[in-house]
Amino acid sequence: VATPVPASDGSRMRPLAAPEGLRQLVVFTYADGCPLSWADEQHCEVAGRVAASIHDAGDEFASPHGRFRLDLGYLLDSPLVLIRQMLAHRPADWRYVEGVASRLRTAIDTAARRGLDWGMCHADFESKNIYVAPTGTTTVLDFDYAGVGWRALDLVPAYQNTAAQNRP
């Protein structure tokens, strides 16, 4: 994991005014290598091992800081509130979105009852956040979405890339 570089006063974050509001600036150690490629079988194997090690380490991790839960409230209900506002003038489209959300909720509930693994996960496990060096060293970046959730979330980028490659 890339670690933050402390400033001369020892702080690891600096507030930064941005158009969307106050953001925190953090400088990290250099990550050698290149972004992971989902098209490279060896890289995919490395990503699987790294995700598993993050999940294992997460079993023992306790943060003094509150983190959001990557549950249906966060992943489905909150976005639906925003989407509904945007589709207020398109009731047929909103009904379609509601139907998709309902089917998705049922599928996730079923998978959760069958033991879908729950625990600390990275939740942004995209190739741009995983650097593989020629030496084999792997560095994972960007833990700002990390939280407790269904660990299968970390497989979504691999699935998306595989599905995109297999489209006609």
Salt bridges, closest charged atoms under 4 A:
ASP9 OD2 - ARG14 NH1 3.30
GLU20 OE2 - ARG23 NH1 3.26
GLU45 OE2 - ARG49 NH1 2.90
ASP59 OD1 - ARG151 NH2 2.64
ASP71 OD2 - ARG69 NE 3.86
ASP77 OD1 - ARG105 NH2 2.39
ASP93 OD2 - ARG90 NE 2.58
ASP117 OD2 - ARG151 NH1 3.30
ASP154 OD2 - HIS55 NE2 2.70
